[in-house]
Amino acid sequence: MESRQGNNQSQEQRDSTKNPEDLTAFVKNLLEQMQSRFQTMSQSIITKIDEMGSRIDDIEKSIEDLTIETAGEVSPSSSLSPSDQGGTN
């Protein structure tokens, strides 16, 4: 039953596009739908890019924090003399 409705709609669309004014209205409507979809997709892409940018910023901050933390742990041990580290003179 659904395929008949689909065929009827297709036939109606074909019939309505025979008249130049109807064709113009059909094309205008189609272009408006495409523009709306394109705008929605564009906004979605921009939102995803912004989210990824925020994630990258968070990762960079985490790496910076880890680097500072690691440097803080390494510095005191490197300033010890060999005798303080248990070595012999």
C-alpha positions, -999 to 999 in steps of 0.1 A, spaced: 0 0 0 29 23 9 45 19 -26 12 29 -43 12 61 -22 48 67 -31 40 61 -68 10 84 -65 31 111 -50 58 107 -76 31 109 -103 16 140 -87 51 156 -86 56 148 -123 22 162 -132 27 193 -112 61 201 -128 46 202 -163 33 237 -157 62 263 -157 48 281 -126 45 248 -108 80 238 -118 93 271 -105 75 266 -72 87 230 -70 124 240 -76 122 269 -52 108 246 -25 134 220 -32 162 246 -30 148 260 3 148 225 17 184 219 6 195 252 20 179 244 53 196 210 55 229 225 44 226 251 72 218 225 98 247 203 87 271 233 86 261 243 122 265 207 133 300 206 118 310 239 134 297 227 168 318 195 165 349 214 155 344 237 185 340 206 208 372 191 194 391 224 199 380 224 235 391 188 239 425 195 223 429 225 247 421 202 277 447 176 265 473 203 260 467 216 296 469 181 309 502 175 291 515 208 304 505 199 340 521 165 337 553 180 323 555 205 352 548 177 377 574 154 362 600 182 360 593 189 397 599 153 406 631 150 385 648 183 396 655 175 433 670 141 426 693 155 399 706 182 423 718 155 448 755 148 450 767 113 443 773 107 480 737 117 488 725 92 463 743 64 479 773 64 456 809 62 467 836 88 462 
